[in-house]
Amino acid sequence: MTGPTDMLANKAIPLHAAGAACGKGVFSAASSGDVESIRLYLARGGSVNDRRPYGATLLSCAIDTSNVELVRWLLSQRANPYAGREGIKTDHSEMTPRQLAEQKKGEPGVSTPVMDEIIQVLTLAEKATEDREVRVRCGIAEGNESDVLTVLSAGSIRPEVYAEVFNYGLSATRKDVLVKLLRCEDYSPNPDAESIEKSRFSTEDKREIQEMVYTQFNRRTYAAFRDMLEDGTFCVGKGSANTPGTDDVPPAGGTMLMWAASIGNLDLVKYLLSIGANPAVLDEKGHSALQYVCTQPGAPYKEEIVAALQTANTK
């Protein structure tokens, strides 16, 4: 049995907030300069480069509010200075942070000196990122593992370059590179059991790498979806069939709980159950969350998730 259709891949689906926990999401925190709330989000496993459904990042929120100190701090936490507004087309769509700052500079009420400082900070960050990317690509081309590891320690690079590093680590059987990469707080991997299985690593190394990939991936998804639930982006209880939430059955045929169970995200499963997600809800195939536990290849925590769902079913 395959997992439920990826009904949550498009985070831009409009969802109602009825029944959602009351709280302030990380993007609201960025807009208000609340660094401690951002720290909490990152500690839960969130990425400094996560996006809102319409594409805004924490960095763009800081620019929108002319918060130069927050811009500096986010960059120090490995925010990507090239992460533009993607997704739904807006006036700022596809702009890099620096381009956004340059546009805002001419807006009424925006301090030109402050925005000039933000532009300067972002320009320097872009240059530093470019230098790291050149060096890491040279390291990959020359098979210089030491240079690749040094760059990964030095600061952020763009997602497409991280992908090159991951492929290099797999194809060249460089476990130290993969371990270092998967410990980068701004790197968001996608589980790819097939590629790992096809590599020349030993069976034990493949298992360890797959566990690390899922650990990082599940930390990201736990933090992101918990934040959206607390911010009211997703609903907790039953609602209209056109407004899917944790219990609603969306057109694709699954719930957030089913999806969390399918990828082996124990923390997210426990959190969803704690706020009222119903494990007895069936999808259009008549399957409950129990039937989707760890159906994604390599997904961990099968026994623990089954136990959590069974316990919730008896309450």
Backbone as numpy.savetxt, mean C-alpha at the origin, in Angstrom:
# Nx Ny Nz CAx CAy CAz Cx Cy Cz
-10.13 -24.20 -6.05 -10.98 -23.01 -6.05 -10.10 -21.77 -6.05
-10.39 -20.87 -6.90 -9.64 -19.62 -6.93 -10.25 -18.65 -5.93
-9.50 -17.61 -5.62 -10.01 -16.62 -4.68 -11.09 -15.77 -5.32
-11.79 -14.98 -4.51 -12.83 -14.12 -5.05 -12.24 -13.12 -6.01
-13.02 -12.69 -6.98 -12.55 -11.68 -7.91 -12.03 -10.49 -7.13
-10.99 -9.85 -7.64 -10.36 -8.76 -6.90 -11.28 -7.55 -6.85
-12.30 -7.68 -6.00 -13.34 -6.66 -5.97 -12.88 -5.37 -5.31
-11.73 -5.41 -4.65 -11.25 -4.20 -3.99 -10.06 -3.59 -4.72
-9.73 -4.10 -5.90 -8.59 -3.55 -6.63 -8.83 -2.11 -7.01
-10.07 -1.79 -7.37 -10.41 -0.41 -7.73 -10.91 0.31 -6.50
-9.98 0.95 -5.80 -10.35 1.62 -4.56 -11.17 2.88 -4.80
-11.36 3.23 -6.06 -12.11 4.44 -6.37 -13.61 4.19 -6.42
-14.06 2.94 -6.24 -15.50 2.66 -6.22 -16.13 3.46 -5.10
-17.16 4.26 -5.36 -17.78 5.06 -4.30 -18.50 4.17 -3.30
-18.13 4.26 -2.04 -18.73 3.45 -1.00 -19.30 4.34 0.09
-20.44 3.92 0.66 -21.05 4.75 1.70 -20.36 4.51 3.03
-20.52 5.42 3.96 -19.80 5.34 5.23 -20.72 4.99 6.38
-21.96 4.59 6.12 -22.88 4.27 7.19 -22.33 3.14 8.04
-22.24 3.37 9.34 -21.75 2.35 10.24 -20.25 2.32 10.37
-19.56 3.14 9.66 -18.10 3.11 9.74 -17.64 3.68 11.07
-16.50 3.19 11.51 -15.92 3.73 12.73 -15.55 5.18 12.51
-15.73 5.98 13.54 -15.42 7.41 13.42 -13.93 7.61 13.70
-13.23 8.25 12.82 -11.82 8.49 13.02 -11.29 9.40 11.94
-10.03 9.72 12.05 -9.40 10.59 11.07 -8.37 9.79 10.30
-8.51 9.74 9.00 -7.59 8.97 8.17 -6.25 9.66 8.03
-5.30 8.92 7.49 -3.93 9.41 7.40 -3.82 10.60 6.45
-4.67 10.66 5.42 -4.58 11.78 4.49 -5.15 13.06 5.10
-6.17 12.91 5.95 -6.64 14.07 6.71 -5.55 14.54 7.66
-4.83 13.57 8.25 -3.73 13.92 9.15 -2.65 14.69 8.41
-2.34 14.26 7.19 -1.32 14.95 6.40 -1.76 16.37 6.07
-3.04 16.54 5.77 -3.56 17.86 5.43 -3.54 18.81 6.61
-3.61 18.24 7.83 -3.61 19.08 9.02 -2.24 19.13 9.71
-1.25 18.46 9.11 0.09 18.48 9.69 0.26 17.60 10.92
-0.61 16.60 11.07 -0.59 15.72 12.24 0.42 14.60 12.02
1.67 14.85 12.37 2.74 13.89 12.13 2.57 12.63 12.96
2.07 12.76 14.19 1.94 11.59 15.06 0.95 10.58 14.49
-0.14 11.05 13.87 -1.08 10.12 13.25 -0.46 9.43 12.04
0.39 10.17 11.33 1.09 9.56 10.19 2.07 8.50 10.70
2.76 8.82 11.80 3.68 7.84 12.40 2.94 6.56 12.78
1.75 6.70 13.34 0.95 5.54 13.73 0.60 4.71 12.50
0.21 5.39 11.43 -0.13 4.69 10.19 1.07 3.91 9.65
2.23 4.53 9.67 3.44 3.86 9.18 3.82 2.69 10.09
3.62 2.87 11.41 3.93 1.80 12.36 3.02 0.59 12.16
1.79 0.83 11.72 0.87 -0.28 11.44 1.23 -1.03 10.17
2.13 -0.46 9.38 2.55 -1.11 8.16 2.23 -0.34 6.90
1.63 0.83 7.03 1.30 1.64 5.86 2.55 2.17 5.18
2.41 2.48 3.92 3.53 3.03 3.16 3.41 4.55 3.08
4.53 5.23 3.15 4.54 6.68 3.01 4.10 7.10 1.61
4.07 6.14 0.68 3.67 6.43 -0.70 2.27 5.92 -1.05
1.49 5.51 -0.06 0.12 5.09 -0.34 -0.68 6.25 -0.92
-1.75 5.90 -1.65 -2.56 6.90 -2.33 -4.00 6.87 -1.87
-4.64 8.02 -1.98 -6.09 8.06 -1.87 -6.69 7.45 -3.14
-8.00 7.08 -3.10 -8.62 6.53 -4.31 -8.45 7.40 -5.55
-8.42 8.73 -5.38 -8.30 9.59 -6.55 -6.85 9.99 -6.82
-5.90 9.36 -6.13 -4.51 9.50 -6.52 -3.63 10.37 -5.65
-4.19 11.14 -4.73 -3.35 12.01 -3.90 -2.47 11.19 -2.97
-1.29 11.70 -2.66 -0.38 11.06 -1.73 -0.23 11.95 -0.49
0.44 11.43 0.52 0.70 12.23 1.72 1.53 13.46 1.34
2.46 13.26 0.41 3.30 14.36 -0.02 2.49 15.45 -0.71
1.55 15.07 -1.56 0.74 16.08 -2.24 -0.18 16.80 -1.27
-0.63 16.09 -0.21 -1.44 16.75 0.82 -0.62 17.82 1.54
0.63 17.50 1.81 1.51 18.48 2.48 1.75 19.68 1.59
1.89 19.46 0.30 2.08 20.56 -0.65 0.82 21.41 -0.73
-0.33 20.76 -0.77 -1.60 21.49 -0.84 -1.76 22.48 0.29
-1.19 22.13 1.46 -1.32 23.00 2.63 -0.06 23.82 2.90
0.86 23.84 1.93 2.09 24.64 2.03 2.91 24.31 3.28
2.93 23.03 3.65 3.62 22.61 4.87 5.02 22.10 4.52
5.96 23.02 4.47 7.31 22.68 4.03 7.99 21.70 4.98
7.75 21.84 6.29 8.39 20.94 7.24 7.86 19.51 7.08
6.57 19.38 6.80 6.01 18.05 6.57 6.55 17.45 5.27
6.72 18.28 4.27 7.32 17.81 3.01 8.71 17.26 3.29
9.51 18.00 4.05 10.86 17.53 4.39 10.80 16.21 5.15
9.90 16.14 6.13 9.82 14.93 6.96 9.38 13.72 6.14
8.39 13.89 5.28 7.93 12.77 4.45 9.04 12.27 3.53
9.80 13.20 2.97 10.93 12.80 2.12 11.98 12.05 2.93
12.15 12.44 4.19 13.11 11.73 5.05 12.63 10.32 5.37
11.32 10.10 5.24 10.73 8.78 5.46 10.62 7.98 4.16
11.32 8.44 3.13 11.41 7.76 1.82 10.17 7.97 0.95
9.52 9.12 1.09 8.44 9.45 0.16 9.03 9.63 -1.23
8.28 9.19 -2.23 8.73 9.25 -3.62 8.45 10.64 -4.21
9.51 11.40 -4.54 9.29 12.75 -5.08 8.74 12.77 -6.49
8.59 11.60 -7.08 8.00 11.52 -8.43 6.58 10.98 -8.42
6.06 10.68 -7.24 4.72 10.06 -7.15 3.65 11.11 -7.44
3.24 11.16 -8.70 2.23 12.14 -9.11 0.82 11.68 -8.81
-0.11 12.58 -9.03 -1.53 12.26 -8.85 -1.98 11.43 -10.04
-2.33 10.18 -9.75 -2.76 9.28 -10.82 -4.21 8.89 -10.60
-4.75 8.12 -11.54 -6.11 7.64 -11.38 -7.11 8.55 -12.05
-8.19 8.89 -11.33 -9.25 9.72 -11.89 -8.68 11.07 -12.32
-9.04 11.51 -13.50 -8.51 12.77 -14.01 -9.00 13.96 -13.19
-8.08 14.75 -12.74 -8.38 15.99 -12.03 -7.48 17.07 -12.61
-7.62 18.28 -12.09 -6.75 19.36 -12.56 -5.28 19.05 -12.28
-5.04 18.22 -11.26 -3.67 17.92 -10.89 -3.23 16.54 -11.37
-4.03 15.89 -12.20 -3.74 14.53 -12.62 -2.38 14.44 -13.30
-1.64 13.38 -12.95 -0.34 13.06 -13.54 0.77 14.04 -13.16
0.50 15.00 -12.31 1.55 15.93 -11.91 2.47 15.30 -10.88
3.76 15.59 -10.99 4.68 15.22 -9.92 4.48 16.20 -8.78
4.97 15.90 -7.58 4.86 16.85 -6.47 5.45 18.22 -6.80
6.61 18.24 -7.47 7.21 19.54 -7.81 6.33 20.32 -8.77
5.76 19.65 -9.76 4.87 20.32 -10.71 3.62 20.85 -10.02
3.13 20.08 -9.06 1.98 20.54 -8.27 2.34 21.81 -7.50
3.52 21.81 -6.89 3.97 22.98 -6.13 4.14 24.20 -7.04
4.65 23.98 -8.23 4.82 25.08 -9.18 3.48 25.66 -9.60
2.48 24.80 -9.74 1.16 25.31 -10.10 0.54 26.07 -8.94
0.68 25.54 -7.73 0.07 26.18 -6.56 0.72 27.53 -6.26
1.94 27.70 -6.68 2.67 28.94 -6.40 1.92 30.16 -6.89
1.17 30.02 -7.97 0.45 31.16 -8.51 -0.96 31.31 -8.01
-1.38 30.45 -7.08 -2.76 30.51 -6.60 -2.93 31.58 -5.53
-4.11 32.19 -5.45 -4.37 33.22 -4.43 -4.21 32.64 -3.03
-3.60 33.41 -2.15 -3.44 33.01 -0.76 -2.27 32.09 -0.48
-1.54 31.70 -1.50 -0.39 30.81 -1.32 0.88 31.65 -1.23
1.67 31.42 -0.19 2.91 32.17 0.01 3.95 31.76 -1.03
4.38 32.70 -1.83 5.37 32.40 -2.86 6.70 31.96 -2.26
7.23 32.62 -1.22 8.49 32.17 -0.64 8.42 30.74 -0.09
7.30 30.42 0.56 7.14 29.06 1.11 7.09 28.04 -0.01
6.33 28.33 -1.06 6.22 27.38 -2.15 7.54 27.27 -2.91
8.28 28.38 -3.00 9.61 28.32 -3.62 10.52 27.38 -2.83
10.40 27.43 -1.50 11.22 26.54 -0.66 10.83 25.08 -0.87
9.54 24.83 -0.97 9.06 23.46 -1.23 9.57 22.97 -2.59
9.51 23.83 -3.58 10.00 23.47 -4.92 11.49 23.13 -4.88
12.24 23.92 -4.14 13.68 23.66 -4.03 13.94 22.32 -3.35
13.21 22.06 -2.27 13.36 20.79 -1.55 13.04 19.61 -2.46
11.95 19.72 -3.22 11.54 18.63 -4.11 12.50 18.45 -5.28
13.04 19.55 -5.78 14.01 19.47 -6.87 15.25 18.70 -6.43
15.74 18.99 -5.23 16.89 18.27 -4.69 16.57 16.80 -4.47
15.35 16.53 -4.02 14.94 15.13 -3.79 14.86 14.37 -5.11
14.37 15.02 -6.16 14.31 14.38 -7.47 15.73 14.02 -7.95
16.65 14.96 -7.79 18.03 14.72 -8.23 18.65 13.56 -7.45
18.42 13.53 -6.14 18.98 12.44 -5.33 18.39 11.10 -5.74
17.09 11.09 -6.05 16.45 9.85 -6.49 17.01 9.39 -7.82
17.17 10.33 -8.75 17.74 9.99 -10.05 19.14 9.40 -9.91
19.95 10.01 -9.03 21.32 9.50 -8.81 21.30 8.07 -8.27
20.40 7.81 -7.31 20.30 6.46 -6.75 19.86 5.45 -7.83
18.93 5.87 -8.67 18.43 4.96 -9.71 19.51 4.63 -10.74
20.30 5.62 -11.10 21.41 5.37 -12.04 22.38 4.37 -11.42
22.69 4.58 -10.17 23.68 3.71 -9.50 23.14 2.29 -9.35
21.85 2.16 -8.98 21.33 0.81 -8.77 21.21 0.06 -10.10
20.87 0.78 -11.17 20.80 0.13 -12.48 22.18 -0.28 -12.97
23.18 0.54 -12.68 24.55 0.16 -13.03 24.97 -1.08 -12.23
24.59 -1.09 -10.94 24.90 -2.24 -10.10 24.28 -3.52 -10.62
23.02 -3.41 -11.08 22.34 -4.58 -11.64 23.03 -5.04 -12.92
23.34 -4.08 -13.81 23.97 -4.41 -15.09 25.33 -5.06 -14.90
26.06 -4.61 -13.87 27.42 -5.13 -13.63 27.43 -6.31 -12.66
26.25 -6.65 -12.13 26.20 -7.72 -11.15 26.87 -7.35 -9.85
26.87 -6.04 -9.52 27.54 -5.54 -8.31 26.53 -5.49 -7.17
26.43 -6.59 -6.44 25.44 -6.69 -5.36 25.66 -5.64 -4.29
26.93 -5.34 -4.00 27.26 -4.37 -2.96 26.66 -3.00 -3.27
26.79 -2.56 -4.53 26.23 -1.27 -4.91 24.71 -1.26 -4.79
24.08 -2.35 -5.18 22.61 -2.43 -5.10 22.18 -2.33 -3.63
22.85 -3.05 -2.75 22.51 -3.01 -1.33 22.73 -1.62 -0.75
23.80 -0.96 -1.17 24.11 0.39 -0.66 23.01 1.37 -1.06
22.55 1.28 -2.30 21.50 2.19 -2.78 20.20 1.94 -2.02
19.86 0.69 -1.78 18.62 0.37 -1.06 18.65 0.96 0.35
19.83 1.05 0.93 19.96 1.64 2.26 19.91 3.16 2.22
20.30 3.74 1.07 20.49 5.18 0.99 19.18 5.97 0.92
18.14 5.41 0.32 16.90 6.18 0.18 15.99 5.57 -0.86
14.91 6.28 -1.15 13.87 5.73 -2.02 14.27 5.76 -3.50
13.66 4.86 -4.25 13.70 4.88 -5.70 12.27 4.64 -6.17
12.02 4.82 -7.45 10.65 4.69 -7.95 10.21 3.23 -8.03
8.90 2.98 -7.98 8.40 1.60 -7.98 8.91 0.76 -9.15
9.01 1.35 -10.33 9.46 0.57 -11.48 10.92 0.14 -11.34
11.70 0.95 -10.60 13.10 0.57 -10.37 13.18 -0.49 -9.28
12.31 -0.37 -8.28 12.23 -1.43 -7.28 11.89 -2.76 -7.96
11.01 -2.73 -8.94 10.65 -3.95 -9.67 11.88 -4.55 -10.36
12.74 -3.69 -10.90 13.96 -4.16 -11.54 14.88 -4.83 -10.52
14.93 -4.25 -9.32 15.76 -4.83 -8.26 15.22 -6.20 -7.86
13.90 -6.31 -7.74 13.28 -7.58 -7.37 13.59 -8.65 -8.42
13.43 -8.29 -9.68 13.70 -9.24 -10.76 15.18 -9.65 -10.78
16.05 -8.68 -10.51 17.48 -8.98 -10.45 17.76 -9.96 -9.31
17.18 -9.70 -8.15 17.39 -10.58 -7.01 16.94 -12.00 -7.29
15.80 -12.15 -7.98 15.30 -13.48 -8.32 16.15 -14.15 -9.38
16.40 -13.44 -10.48 17.09 -14.06 -11.62 18.55 -14.37 -11.31
19.18 -13.51 -10.49 20.59 -13.71 -10.16 20.78 -14.49 -8.87
19.68 -14.93 -8.27 19.70 -15.69 -7.01 20.46 -14.91 -5.93
20.09 -13.67 -5.75 20.73 -12.82 -4.74 19.77 -12.64 -3.57
19.83 -13.55 -2.63 18.90 -13.52 -1.50 19.08 -12.26 -0.65
20.34 -11.85 -0.44 20.58 -10.66 0.38 19.90 -9.43 -0.21
19.87 -9.34 -1.54 19.21 -8.21 -2.20 17.71 -8.25 -1.94
17.11 -9.42 -2.06 15.67 -9.54 -1.83 15.31 -9.26 -0.38
16.11 -9.76 0.54 15.85 -9.51 1.97 15.93 -8.02 2.26
16.97 -7.36 1.73 17.12 -5.92 1.94 15.97 -5.16 1.31
15.58 -5.54 0.11 14.49 -4.88 -0.60 13.19 -5.00 0.19
12.91 -6.18 0.69 11.65 -6.42 1.40 11.62 -5.78 2.78
12.74 -5.23 3.19 12.79 -4.48 4.45 12.72 -2.98 4.23
12.69 -2.55 2.97 12.54 -1.12 2.66 11.10 -0.71 2.96
10.93 0.25 3.83 9.60 0.62 4.28 8.74 1.24 3.19
9.35 1.72 2.13 8.55 2.33 1.05 8.32 1.37 -0.10
8.77 0.12 0.04 8.58 -0.86 -1.03 7.31 -1.65 -0.78
6.44 -1.70 -1.78 5.17 -2.43 -1.67 5.15 -3.57 -2.68
5.46 -4.78 -2.24 5.50 -5.91 -3.18 4.12 -6.45 -3.50
4.02 -7.13 -4.61 2.82 -7.89 -4.95 3.18 -9.37 -4.89
2.39 -10.17 -4.20 2.70 -11.60 -4.12 2.81 -12.22 -5.51
3.90 -12.88 -5.77 4.12 -13.50 -7.08 4.75 -14.86 -6.86
3.92 -15.80 -6.38 4.42 -17.12 -6.03 5.03 -17.83 -7.23
4.47 -17.60 -8.42 4.95 -18.31 -9.61 6.38 -17.92 -9.94
6.68 -16.60 -9.92 8.04 -16.15 -10.23 9.04 -16.67 -9.21
8.64 -16.64 -7.95 9.54 -17.13 -6.90 9.77 -18.63 -7.07
8.73 -19.36 -7.38 8.83 -20.81 -7.54 9.73 -21.17 -8.72
9.72 -20.34 -9.76 10.54 -20.61 -10.96 12.00 -20.23 -10.78
12.31 -19.52 -9.70 13.69 -19.09 -9.48 14.57 -20.29 -9.12
15.88 -20.03 -9.07 16.83 -21.10 -8.77 17.18 -21.20 -7.29
16.42 -20.51 -6.47 16.65 -20.61 -5.03 16.31 -22.01 -4.53
16.85 -22.36 -3.38 16.50 -23.64 -2.76 15.05 -23.60 -2.30
14.50 -24.75 -2.04 13.10 -24.82 -1.59 12.92 -24.02 -0.30
13.87 -24.12 0.60 13.78 -23.39 1.87 13.85 -21.89 1.64
14.75 -21.44 0.76 14.86 -20.01 0.47 13.59 -19.49 -0.21
13.04 -20.27 -1.12 11.78 -19.87 -1.78 10.68 -19.66 -0.75
10.59 -20.58 0.19 9.57 -20.46 1.23 9.79 -19.20 2.07
11.05 -18.94 2.43 11.36 -17.77 3.25 11.06 -16.47 2.50
11.43 -16.41 1.22 11.19 -15.21 0.42 9.69 -14.97 0.25
8.95 -16.05 -0.02 7.51 -15.91 -0.18 6.86 -15.41 1.10
7.31 -15.90 2.25 6.78 -15.44 3.53 7.06 -13.95 3.73
8.26 -13.52 3.36 8.61 -12.11 3.52 7.76 -11.23 2.60
7.54 -11.69 1.37 6.71 -10.94 0.43 5.30 -10.77 0.99
4.73 -11.86 1.47 3.37 -11.78 2.01 3.31 -10.96 3.29
4.34 -11.05 4.11 4.36 -10.24 5.34 4.31 -8.76 5.00
5.14 -8.32 4.06 5.15 -6.91 3.67 3.84 -6.52 2.99
3.37 -7.36 2.08 2.12 -7.08 1.37 0.95 -6.98 2.34
0.88 -7.90 3.28 -0.24 -7.90 4.22 -0.16 -6.76 5.22
1.04 -6.33 5.59 1.16 -5.15 6.44 0.60 -3.93 5.72
0.92 -3.81 4.42 0.43 -2.68 3.64 -1.10 -2.69 3.55
-1.67 -3.85 3.20 -3.12 -3.90 3.01 -3.85 -3.73 4.33
-3.32 -4.27 5.41 -3.94 -4.08 6.72 -4.02 -2.60 7.08
-2.89 -1.92 6.97 -2.85 -0.50 7.34 -3.76 0.33 6.44
-3.72 0.07 5.13 -4.50 0.88 4.19 -6.00 0.71 4.39
-6.46 -0.54 4.51 -7.90 -0.76 4.63 -8.41 -0.41 6.02
-7.60 -0.60 7.05 -8.02 -0.15 8.38 -8.19 1.37 8.39
-7.25 2.06 7.76 -7.34 3.51 7.71 -8.60 3.96 6.98
-8.92 3.31 5.85 -10.11 3.70 5.10 -11.39 3.39 5.87
-11.39 2.30 6.63 -12.56 1.98 7.44 -12.73 3.01 8.56
-11.64 3.36 9.21 -11.72 4.32 10.30 -12.05 5.73 9.80
-11.67 5.98 8.56 -11.94 7.29 7.98 -13.33 7.37 7.35
-14.02 6.21 7.28 -15.37 6.20 6.73 -15.43 5.96 5.24
-14.32 5.53 4.63 -14.32 5.28 3.19 -15.12 4.03 2.85
-15.03 3.01 3.73 -15.80 1.79 3.55 -16.83 1.66 4.67
-17.92 0.98 4.41 -18.92 0.76 5.44 -18.66 -0.57 6.14
-19.21 -0.71 7.33 -19.02 -1.92 8.12 -20.22 -2.85 7.98
-21.42 -2.32 8.05 -22.61 -3.15 8.06 -23.24 -3.31 6.70
-24.37 -3.99 6.68 -25.09 -4.20 5.44 -25.61 -2.88 4.89
-25.65 -2.78 3.58 -26.16 -1.57 2.95 -26.75 -1.91 1.61
-26.82 -0.96 0.74 -27.36 -1.19 -0.60 -26.46 -2.15 -1.37
-27.05 -2.91 -2.29 -26.27 -3.82 -3.11 -25.28 -3.07 -4.00
-25.53 -1.79 -4.19 -24.66 -0.98 -5.04 -23.58 -0.27 -4.26
-23.57 -0.47 -2.95 -22.56 0.18 -2.11 -21.89 -0.85 -1.24
-20.99 -1.66 -1.80 -20.38 -2.77 -1.07 -19.50 -2.32 0.07
-19.54 -3.08 1.14 -18.67 -2.83 2.28 -18.16 -4.15 2.80
-17.91 -4.27 4.09 -17.35 -5.51 4.60 -18.35 -6.66 4.53
-19.64 -6.40 4.59 -20.63 -7.46 4.54 -21.41 -7.48 3.24
-21.48 -6.37 2.55 -22.24 -6.34 1.30 -21.58 -7.20 0.24
-22.39 -7.75 -0.64 -21.86 -8.55 -1.73 -21.80 -7.69 -2.98
-20.60 -7.27 -3.40 -20.48 -6.41 -4.58 -20.73 -7.19 -5.85
-20.88 -6.52 -6.96 -21.13 -7.21 -8.21 -20.12 -8.31 -8.53
-18.87 -8.11 -8.11 -17.84 -9.11 -8.39 -18.05 -10.37 -7.57
-18.85 -10.31 -6.51 -19.23 -11.51 -5.79 -18.50 -11.81 -4.51
-17.83 -10.85 -3.90 -17.12 -11.14 -2.66 -17.18 -10.00 -1.68
-16.65 -10.22 -0.47 -16.61 -9.18 0.54 -15.16 -8.89 0.91
-14.95 -7.82 1.65 -13.60 -7.49 2.08 -13.04 -8.61 2.96
-13.91 -9.23 3.78 -13.46 -10.31 4.65 -13.00 -11.51 3.82
-13.73 -11.83 2.76 -13.33 -12.93 1.89 -11.97 -12.65 1.26
-11.79 -11.42 0.81 -10.53 -11.04 0.18 -9.38 -11.13 1.17
-9.59 -10.61 2.39 -8.54 -10.66 3.42 -8.18 -12.11 3.75
-9.20 -12.98 3.82 -8.95 -14.39 4.11 -8.18 -15.05 2.97
-8.51 -14.67 1.73 -7.88 -15.32 0.58 -6.39 -15.03 0.47
-5.96 -13.85 0.94 -4.54 -13.50 0.85 -3.80 -13.80 2.15
-4.47 -14.44 3.10 -3.82 -14.82 4.34 -3.48 -13.65 5.24
-4.31 -12.60 5.21 -4.02 -11.41 6.02 -4.72 -11.55 7.37
-4.05 -12.22 8.29 -4.64 -12.51 9.60 -5.00 -11.25 10.36
-4.13 -10.25 10.36 -4.43 -9.01 11.10 -5.67 -8.32 10.56
-5.82 -8.28 9.23 -6.98 -7.63 8.65 -8.25 -8.44 8.92
-8.16 -9.75 8.85 -9.31 -10.60 9.17 -9.77 -10.34 10.61
-8.83 -10.33 11.55 -9.18 -10.09 12.96 -9.79 -8.70 13.15
-9.22 -7.72 12.47 -9.75 -6.36 12.61 -11.16 -6.26 12.04
-11.39 -6.83 10.87 -12.72 -6.78 10.26 -13.75 -7.47 11.15
-13.37 -8.60 11.72 -14.29 -9.30 12.63 -14.57 -8.46 13.87
-13.55 -7.75 14.36 -13.71 -6.95 15.58 -14.67 -5.78 15.39
-14.84 -5.32 14.14 -15.74 -4.20 13.90 -17.06 -4.64 13.27
-17.30 -5.95 13.29 -18.62 -6.42 12.91 -18.77 -7.08 11.56
-17.67 -7.36 10.86 -17.80 -8.07 9.58 -18.40 -9.45 9.84
-19.30 -9.87 8.97 -20.05 -11.10 9.16 -19.46 -12.24 8.32
-18.84 -13.25 8.97 -18.22 -14.34 8.21 -19.23 -15.29 7.57
-20.51 -15.15 7.92 -21.54 -16.04 7.37 -22.09 -15.55 6.03
-21.77 -14.32 5.65 -22.27 -13.78 4.38 -21.77 -14.65 3.22
-22.65 -14.92 2.28 -22.29 -15.74 1.12 -22.14 -14.88 -0.12
-21.24 -15.27 -1.02 -21.12 -14.56 -2.28 -22.12 -15.16 -3.28
-22.05 -14.71 -4.51 -23.03 -15.15 -5.50 -22.86 -16.63 -5.87
-21.74 -17.23 -5.46 -21.54 -18.66 -5.69 -21.97 -19.49 -4.49
-22.43 -18.80 -3.43 -22.84 -19.51 -2.23 -21.69 -19.85 -1.30
-20.55 -19.17 -1.47 -19.37 -19.43 -0.65 -19.24 -18.37 0.44
-18.79 -18.81 1.61 -18.50 -17.88 2.70 -17.01 -17.61 2.75
-16.60 -16.75 3.69 -15.18 -16.41 3.82 -14.34 -17.66 4.12
-14.90 -18.61 4.86 -14.16 -19.83 5.19 -13.68 -20.58 3.96
-14.48 -20.53 2.91 -14.11 -21.27 1.70 -13.07 -20.55 0.84
-12.69 -19.34 1.26 -11.68 -18.59 0.52 -10.37 -18.46 1.27
-10.26 -19.09 2.44 -9.06 -18.92 3.26 -7.82 -19.41 2.51
-6.87 -18.49 2.33 -5.56 -18.79 1.73 -5.66 -19.47 0.36
-6.62 -19.03 -0.45 -6.73 -19.58 -1.80 -5.72 -18.95 -2.75
-5.13 -17.82 -2.37 -4.06 -17.26 -3.17 -2.78 -18.06 -2.93
-2.03 -18.43 -3.98 -0.83 -19.26 -3.80 0.15 -18.65 -2.81
0.57 -19.45 -1.85 1.57 -19.01 -0.89 1.02 -18.24 0.29
-0.27 -18.00 0.34 -0.85 -17.20 1.43 -0.65 -17.89 2.77
-0.25 -17.14 3.81 0.06 -17.73 5.12 -1.14 -17.76 6.08
-0.89 -18.31 7.26 -1.82 -18.26 8.41 -3.16 -18.95 8.15
-3.15 -20.04 7.40 -4.42 -20.70 7.09 -5.12 -21.19 8.36
-4.42 -21.92 9.21 -5.04 -22.47 10.40 -5.57 -21.37 11.32
-4.79 -20.30 11.47 -5.20 -19.21 12.37 -6.43 -18.48 11.85
-6.50 -18.28 10.52 -7.64 -17.58 9.94 -8.90 -18.44 10.02
-8.75 -19.73 9.75 -9.90 -20.65 9.86 -10.43 -20.63 11.29
-9.53 -20.67 12.27 -9.96 -20.66 13.67 -10.68 -19.36 14.02
-10.16 -18.23 13.53 -10.79 -16.94 13.81 -12.18 -16.86 13.22
-12.34 -17.33 11.99 -13.65 -17.30 11.33 -14.63 -18.26 11.99
-14.16 -19.43 12.36 -15.06 -20.40 13.02 -15.51 -19.89 14.38
-14.60 -19.25 15.09 -14.96 -18.69 16.40 -16.00 -17.59 16.23
-15.80 -16.74 15.22 -16.76 -15.65 14.97 -18.11 -16.20 14.55
-18.13 -17.31 13.85 -19.39 -17.91 13.39 -20.22 -18.45 14.53
-19.57 -18.79 15.65 -20.30 -19.37 16.78 -20.86 -18.31 17.73
-20.50 -17.07 17.50 -20.94 -15.99 18.41 -22.35 -15.53 18.04
